[in-house]
Amino acid sequence: MSDRTRRVADISPVRAPGRRETAFRERGLQRYLVLGLLREGTARHGYALMKEFQRGSGTRMSSGRFYNTLQRLTAEGLVAAAANPSGADARRTPYRITSTGVACFDTWVRNAAPSDTLRDDDLCTRAFLLATAEPATVSATLTRWRAEMWMRGATIEEACAAAKRRPHRAGFDVLPLFLARRLKHAAADMEFLDDFRRAYDRWTSWRASARSSPLATEMASGRHVPGRP
């Protein structure tokens, strides 16, 4: 295996939706997620809050990270532990948002701006690394990625249909909109891979033609005289 191929060998495949947890790399985003889930005032334990988010958004997340955020918010006085209802599981502590937490969340909502989605665009990063590999590796990897993306799109499409069939909820249901957005992203990613392959094939054809030209042959053999056409 060449060095260039080895550098690409560890590129992870494209994951199907739901298999990878949301990273929530921004600590601020996760704290406001928890505050938002508690904003309407009902005290709930961490597991119930996490499941509510997963059902409403179709996104998985780490339970450990979620509970750590609850502990930090409690230490900051933005949420507080509440009394456990009679007969409830004593191992699960319910939390409620404080007035300070409400004010903090409302201020953030009024001033929050959309994040730069390109910051976490690992498909472009993977494609950048892939371009350094041997042509056979590039072709095989693009074929595999496209097949996996097609499966991802099919899975999202099924989830969209299921979300539209589920009973109406009391609150505004954003899941169908989230899934429709992810489906558009999957289609855009497939189009990007098709564009990448076409451009790469044109480049490899040009490189092969350039290498086989008489001038290139002379330069490679050392017979070319500088200044000679």
Short mmCIF file of the C-alpha atoms (twelve columns), coordinates in Angstrom:
data_MODEL
# 
_entry.id   MODEL 
# 
loop_
_atom_site.group_PDB 
_atom_site.id 
_atom_site.type_symbol 
_atom_site.label_atom_id 
_atom_site.label_alt_id 
_atom_site.label_comp_id 
_atom_site.label_asym_id 
_atom_site.label_seq_id 
_atom_site.Cartn_x 
_atom_site.Cartn_y 
_atom_site.Cartn_z 
_atom_site.pdbx_PDB_model_num 
ATOM 1   C CA . MET A 1   0.000   0.000  0.000   1 
ATOM 2   C CA . SER A 2   1.452   3.370  -0.997  1 
ATOM 3   C CA . ASP A 3   1.796   6.252  1.466   1 
ATOM 4   C CA . ARG A 4   -0.952  8.156  -0.349  1 
ATOM 5   C CA . THR A 5   -3.323  5.188  -0.169  1 
ATOM 6   C CA . ARG A 6   -2.459  4.601  3.488   1 
ATOM 7   C CA . ARG A 7   -3.429  8.180  4.361   1 
ATOM 8   C CA . VAL A 8   -6.927  7.510  3.006   1 
ATOM 9   C CA . ALA A 9   -7.384  4.012  4.405   1 
ATOM 10  C CA . ASP A 10  -8.603  5.278  7.768   1 
ATOM 11  C CA . ILE A 11  -11.257 7.625  6.345   1 
ATOM 12  C CA . SER A 12  -14.470 6.538  8.058   1 
ATOM 13  C CA . PRO A 13  -17.436 5.616  5.869   1 
ATOM 14  C CA . VAL A 14  -20.461 7.877  5.600   1 
ATOM 15  C CA . ARG A 15  -22.768 7.005  8.475   1 
ATOM 16  C CA . ALA A 16  -26.475 6.351  8.216   1 
ATOM 17  C CA . PRO A 17  -28.686 8.796  10.160  1 
ATOM 18  C CA . GLY A 18  -29.242 8.046  13.809  1 
ATOM 19  C CA . ARG A 19  -26.134 5.894  14.224  1 
ATOM 20  C CA . ARG A 20  -23.862 8.706  15.253  1 
ATOM 21  C CA . GLU A 21  -24.602 10.782 18.308  1 
ATOM 22  C CA . THR A 22  -24.880 14.509 17.967  1 
ATOM 23  C CA . ALA A 23  -21.522 15.894 18.998  1 
ATOM 24  C CA . PHE A 24  -22.789 19.184 20.445  1 
ATOM 25  C CA . ARG A 25  -19.229 20.481 20.294  1 
ATOM 26  C CA . GLU A 26  -20.467 23.877 21.375  1 
ATOM 27  C CA . ARG A 27  -20.936 23.729 25.127  1 
ATOM 28  C CA . GLY A 28  -23.256 26.724 24.887  1 
ATOM 29  C CA . LEU A 29  -25.660 24.984 22.527  1 
ATOM 30  C CA . GLN A 30  -26.193 22.014 24.806  1 
ATOM 31  C CA . ARG A 31  -26.789 24.154 27.882  1 
ATOM 32  C CA . TYR A 32  -29.487 26.116 26.076  1 
ATOM 33  C CA . LEU A 33  -30.991 22.898 24.760  1 
ATOM 34  C CA . VAL A 34  -31.506 21.683 28.334  1 
ATOM 35  C CA . LEU A 35  -32.861 25.068 29.436  1 
ATOM 36  C CA . GLY A 36  -35.235 25.105 26.481  1 
ATOM 37  C CA . LEU A 37  -36.583 21.658 27.304  1 
ATOM 38  C CA . LEU A 38  -37.341 22.862 30.851  1 
ATOM 39  C CA . ARG A 39  -38.572 26.313 29.791  1 
ATOM 40  C CA . GLU A 40  -42.312 25.574 30.023  1 
ATOM 41  C CA . GLY A 41  -41.937 24.906 33.740  1 
ATOM 42  C CA . THR A 42  -42.637 21.195 34.294  1 
ATOM 43  C CA . ALA A 43  -40.003 19.450 36.424  1 
ATOM 44  C CA . ARG A 44  -38.547 16.390 34.698  1 
ATOM 45  C CA . HIS A 45  -35.582 14.092 35.169  1 
ATOM 46  C CA . GLY A 46  -32.673 14.002 32.761  1 
ATOM 47  C CA . TYR A 47  -33.629 10.799 30.957  1 
ATOM 48  C CA . ALA A 48  -37.132 12.100 30.183  1 
ATOM 49  C CA . LEU A 49  -35.672 15.353 28.826  1 
ATOM 50  C CA . MET A 50  -33.175 13.503 26.647  1 
ATOM 51  C CA . LYS A 51  -35.855 11.176 25.233  1 
ATOM 52  C CA . GLU A 52  -38.119 14.152 24.510  1 
ATOM 53  C CA . PHE A 53  -35.349 15.745 22.465  1 
ATOM 54  C CA . GLN A 54  -34.636 12.503 20.614  1 
ATOM 55  C CA . ARG A 55  -38.308 11.961 19.761  1 
ATOM 56  C CA . GLY A 56  -38.797 15.552 18.664  1 
ATOM 57  C CA . SER A 57  -35.623 15.960 16.603  1 
ATOM 58  C CA . GLY A 58  -34.720 12.434 15.473  1 
ATOM 59  C CA . THR A 59  -31.199 13.035 16.834  1 
ATOM 60  C CA . ARG A 60  -29.309 10.896 19.318  1 
ATOM 61  C CA . MET A 61  -27.037 12.285 21.987  1 
ATOM 62  C CA . SER A 62  -24.820 11.088 24.804  1 
ATOM 63  C CA . SER A 63  -26.648 10.601 28.107  1 
ATOM 64  C CA . GLY A 64  -23.420 11.226 30.030  1 
ATOM 65  C CA . ARG A 65  -22.899 14.588 28.341  1 
ATOM 66  C CA . PHE A 66  -26.539 15.484 28.962  1 
ATOM 67  C CA . TYR A 67  -26.329 14.743 32.706  1 
ATOM 68  C CA . ASN A 68  -23.047 16.630 32.998  1 
ATOM 69  C CA . THR A 69  -24.771 19.674 31.512  1 
ATOM 70  C CA . LEU A 70  -27.605 19.368 34.043  1 
ATOM 71  C CA . GLN A 71  -25.063 19.304 36.868  1 
ATOM 72  C CA . ARG A 72  -23.295 22.400 35.532  1 
ATOM 73  C CA . LEU A 73  -26.581 24.264 35.164  1 
ATOM 74  C CA . THR A 74  -27.508 23.317 38.728  1 
ATOM 75  C CA . ALA A 75  -24.186 24.624 40.011  1 
ATOM 76  C CA . GLU A 76  -24.789 27.887 38.140  1 
ATOM 77  C CA . GLY A 77  -28.268 28.279 39.621  1 
ATOM 78  C CA . LEU A 78  -30.026 28.040 36.246  1 
ATOM 79  C CA . VAL A 79  -31.843 24.806 37.152  1 
ATOM 80  C CA . ALA A 80  -32.614 23.231 40.523  1 
ATOM 81  C CA . ALA A 81  -33.456 19.758 41.775  1 
ATOM 82  C CA . ALA A 82  -37.156 19.288 42.512  1 
ATOM 83  C CA . ALA A 83  -39.055 16.947 44.803  1 
ATOM 84  C CA . ASN A 84  -39.666 13.502 43.392  1 
ATOM 85  C CA . PRO A 85  -43.386 12.649 43.014  1 
ATOM 86  C CA . SER A 86  -44.758 9.851  45.209  1 
ATOM 87  C CA . GLY A 87  -44.080 6.456  43.676  1 
ATOM 88  C CA . ALA A 88  -41.510 7.773  41.197  1 
ATOM 89  C CA . ASP A 89  -38.127 6.124  40.718  1 
ATOM 90  C CA . ALA A 90  -35.950 7.572  43.493  1 
ATOM 91  C CA . ARG A 91  -32.842 7.112  41.359  1 
ATOM 92  C CA . ARG A 92  -34.054 9.765  38.915  1 
ATOM 93  C CA . THR A 93  -33.932 13.308 40.209  1 
ATOM 94  C CA . PRO A 94  -36.340 15.724 38.511  1 
ATOM 95  C CA . TYR A 95  -35.128 19.228 37.661  1 
ATOM 96  C CA . ARG A 96  -36.934 22.494 37.117  1 
ATOM 97  C CA . ILE A 97  -35.716 25.704 35.540  1 
ATOM 98  C CA . THR A 98  -35.179 28.699 37.848  1 
ATOM 99  C CA . SER A 99  -36.233 32.269 37.108  1 
ATOM 100 C CA . THR A 100 -32.580 33.041 36.370  1 
ATOM 101 C CA . GLY A 101 -32.515 30.136 33.932  1 
ATOM 102 C CA . VAL A 102 -35.655 31.410 32.185  1 
ATOM 103 C CA . ALA A 103 -34.133 34.871 31.781  1 
ATOM 104 C CA . CYS A 104 -30.851 33.363 30.535  1 
ATOM 105 C CA . PHE A 105 -32.619 31.199 27.951  1 
ATOM 106 C CA . ASP A 106 -34.924 33.972 26.725  1 
ATOM 107 C CA . THR A 107 -31.977 36.341 26.264  1 
ATOM 108 C CA . TRP A 108 -30.091 33.707 24.297  1 
ATOM 109 C CA . VAL A 109 -33.076 32.977 22.015  1 
ATOM 110 C CA . ARG A 110 -33.498 36.659 21.207  1 
ATOM 111 C CA . ASN A 111 -29.812 37.098 20.316  1 
ATOM 112 C CA . ALA A 112 -28.772 33.694 18.939  1 
ATOM 113 C CA . ALA A 113 -27.573 33.554 15.334  1 
ATOM 114 C CA . PRO A 114 -27.435 30.483 13.047  1 
ATOM 115 C CA . SER A 115 -24.161 28.603 13.383  1 
ATOM 116 C CA . ASP A 116 -21.675 28.281 10.548  1 
ATOM 117 C CA . THR A 117 -22.657 24.841 9.243   1 
ATOM 118 C CA . LEU A 118 -19.517 24.653 7.091   1 
ATOM 119 C CA . ARG A 119 -17.408 24.448 10.243  1 
ATOM 120 C CA . ASP A 120 -18.374 20.796 10.770  1 
ATOM 121 C CA . ASP A 121 -18.551 19.788 7.099   1 
ATOM 122 C CA . ASP A 122 -16.495 16.600 7.329   1 
ATOM 123 C CA . LEU A 123 -17.538 15.384 3.874   1 
ATOM 124 C CA . CYS A 124 -15.436 18.146 2.300   1 
ATOM 125 C CA . THR A 125 -12.554 17.307 4.631   1 
ATOM 126 C CA . ARG A 126 -12.764 13.618 3.699   1 
ATOM 127 C CA . ALA A 127 -12.966 14.483 -0.011  1 
ATOM 128 C CA . PHE A 128 -9.910  16.723 0.363   1 
ATOM 129 C CA . LEU A 129 -7.955  13.810 1.842   1 
ATOM 130 C CA . LEU A 130 -9.330  11.383 -0.721  1 
ATOM 131 C CA . ALA A 131 -7.968  13.533 -3.575  1 
ATOM 132 C CA . THR A 132 -4.425  12.683 -2.409  1 
ATOM 133 C CA . ALA A 133 -4.936  8.938  -2.927  1 
ATOM 134 C CA . GLU A 134 -4.231  6.751  -5.944  1 
ATOM 135 C CA . PRO A 135 -6.910  6.928  -8.696  1 
ATOM 136 C CA . ALA A 136 -8.119  3.366  -8.073  1 
ATOM 137 C CA . THR A 137 -8.639  4.157  -4.382  1 
ATOM 138 C CA . VAL A 138 -10.453 7.380  -5.229  1 
ATOM 139 C CA . SER A 139 -12.823 5.602  -7.606  1 
ATOM 140 C CA . ALA A 140 -13.614 2.734  -5.230  1 
ATOM 141 C CA . THR A 141 -14.123 5.071  -2.274  1 
ATOM 142 C CA . LEU A 142 -16.433 7.391  -4.210  1 
ATOM 143 C CA . THR A 143 -18.523 4.395  -5.264  1 
ATOM 144 C CA . ARG A 144 -18.782 3.196  -1.659  1 
ATOM 145 C CA . TRP A 145 -19.615 6.639  -0.305  1 
ATOM 146 C CA . ARG A 146 -22.339 7.178  -2.875  1 
ATOM 147 C CA . ALA A 147 -23.950 3.814  -2.092  1 
ATOM 148 C CA . GLU A 148 -23.907 4.601  1.627   1 
ATOM 149 C CA . MET A 149 -25.374 8.048  1.010   1 
ATOM 150 C CA . TRP A 150 -28.136 6.534  -1.095  1 
ATOM 151 C CA . MET A 151 -28.963 4.227  1.827   1 
ATOM 152 C CA . ARG A 152 -28.898 7.204  4.175   1 
ATOM 153 C CA . GLY A 153 -31.352 9.044  1.959   1 
ATOM 154 C CA . ALA A 154 -33.652 6.012  1.815   1 
ATOM 155 C CA . THR A 155 -33.571 5.703  5.608   1 
ATOM 156 C CA . ILE A 156 -34.394 9.390  6.064   1 
ATOM 157 C CA . GLU A 157 -37.222 9.082  3.534   1 
ATOM 158 C CA . GLU A 158 -38.745 6.235  5.555   1 
ATOM 159 C CA . ALA A 159 -38.392 8.267  8.750   1 
ATOM 160 C CA . CYS A 160 -40.117 11.224 7.048   1 
ATOM 161 C CA . ALA A 161 -43.084 9.058  6.116   1 
ATOM 162 C CA . ALA A 162 -43.303 7.627  9.642   1 
ATOM 163 C CA . ALA A 163 -43.120 11.096 11.206  1 
ATOM 164 C CA . LYS A 164 -46.038 12.289 9.072   1 
ATOM 165 C CA . ARG A 165 -48.141 9.288  10.137  1 
ATOM 166 C CA . ARG A 166 -47.622 9.626  13.871  1 
ATOM 167 C CA . PRO A 167 -50.416 11.104 16.009  1 
ATOM 168 C CA . HIS A 168 -50.577 14.863 16.425  1 
ATOM 169 C CA . ARG A 169 -48.792 16.168 19.500  1 
ATOM 170 C CA . ALA A 170 -49.873 18.993 21.738  1 
ATOM 171 C CA . GLY A 171 -46.877 21.097 20.738  1 
ATOM 172 C CA . PHE A 172 -45.637 22.094 17.299  1 
ATOM 173 C CA . ASP A 173 -44.000 19.038 15.709  1 
ATOM 174 C CA . VAL A 174 -40.706 20.018 14.066  1 
ATOM 175 C CA . LEU A 175 -39.486 16.484 13.306  1 
ATOM 176 C CA . PRO A 176 -40.968 16.269 9.761   1 
ATOM 177 C CA . LEU A 177 -39.264 19.574 8.916   1 
ATOM 178 C CA . PHE A 178 -35.941 18.384 10.365  1 
ATOM 179 C CA . LEU A 179 -36.087 15.152 8.385   1 
ATOM 180 C CA . ALA A 180 -37.020 16.971 5.166   1 
ATOM 181 C CA . ARG A 181 -33.949 19.185 5.656   1 
ATOM 182 C CA . ARG A 182 -31.707 16.157 6.192   1 
ATOM 183 C CA . LEU A 183 -33.122 14.542 3.061   1 
ATOM 184 C CA . LYS A 184 -32.187 17.644 1.035   1 
ATOM 185 C CA . HIS A 185 -28.697 17.538 2.528   1 
ATOM 186 C CA . ALA A 186 -28.344 13.857 1.567   1 
ATOM 187 C CA . ALA A 187 -29.362 14.656 -2.013  1 
ATOM 188 C CA . ALA A 188 -26.910 17.581 -2.109  1 
ATOM 189 C CA . ASP A 189 -24.112 15.337 -0.813  1 
ATOM 190 C CA . MET A 190 -24.804 12.772 -3.553  1 
ATOM 191 C CA . GLU A 191 -24.731 15.529 -6.162  1 
ATOM 192 C CA . PHE A 192 -21.420 16.747 -4.725  1 
ATOM 193 C CA . LEU A 193 -19.907 13.257 -5.028  1 
ATOM 194 C CA . ASP A 194 -21.096 13.003 -8.648  1 
ATOM 195 C CA . ASP A 195 -19.538 16.402 -9.412  1 
ATOM 196 C CA . PHE A 196 -16.346 15.339 -7.627  1 
ATOM 197 C CA . ARG A 197 -16.090 12.150 -9.697  1 
ATOM 198 C CA . ARG A 198 -16.669 13.949 -13.009 1 
ATOM 199 C CA . ALA A 199 -14.086 16.618 -12.208 1 
ATOM 200 C CA . TYR A 200 -11.582 14.003 -10.963 1 
ATOM 201 C CA . ASP A 201 -12.056 11.858 -14.093 1 
ATOM 202 C CA . ARG A 202 -11.463 14.902 -16.306 1 
ATOM 203 C CA . TRP A 203 -8.301  15.718 -14.365 1 
ATOM 204 C CA . THR A 204 -6.924  12.153 -14.552 1 
ATOM 205 C CA . SER A 205 -7.615  12.064 -18.308 1 
ATOM 206 C CA . TRP A 206 -5.826  15.370 -18.781 1 
ATOM 207 C CA . ARG A 207 -2.865  14.195 -16.688 1 
ATOM 208 C CA . ALA A 208 -2.598  10.957 -18.677 1 
ATOM 209 C CA . SER A 209 -2.657  12.895 -21.966 1 
ATOM 210 C CA . ALA A 210 -0.073  15.376 -20.732 1 
ATOM 211 C CA . ARG A 211 2.265   12.609 -19.596 1 
ATOM 212 C CA . SER A 212 2.044   10.832 -22.957 1 
ATOM 213 C CA . SER A 213 2.746   13.943 -25.056 1 
ATOM 214 C CA . PRO A 214 6.103   14.090 -26.980 1 
ATOM 215 C CA . LEU A 215 7.226   17.094 -24.930 1 
ATOM 216 C CA . ALA A 216 6.543   15.323 -21.664 1 
ATOM 217 C CA . THR A 217 8.402   12.236 -22.917 1 
ATOM 218 C CA . GLU A 218 11.448  14.314 -23.831 1 
ATOM 219 C CA . MET A 219 11.434  16.116 -20.483 1 
ATOM 220 C CA . ALA A 220 11.128  12.841 -18.593 1 
ATOM 221 C CA . SER A 221 14.080  11.363 -20.497 1 
ATOM 222 C CA . GLY A 222 16.241  14.455 -20.093 1 
ATOM 223 C CA . ARG A 223 16.488  15.037 -23.839 1 
ATOM 224 C CA . HIS A 224 14.438  18.241 -23.869 1 
ATOM 225 C CA . VAL A 225 16.443  21.404 -24.617 1 
ATOM 226 C CA . PRO A 226 15.153  24.493 -22.712 1 
ATOM 227 C CA . GLY A 227 13.674  27.087 -25.079 1 
ATOM 228 C CA . ARG A 228 12.889  24.488 -27.728 1 
ATOM 229 C CA . PRO A 229 9.169   24.410 -28.664 1 
# 
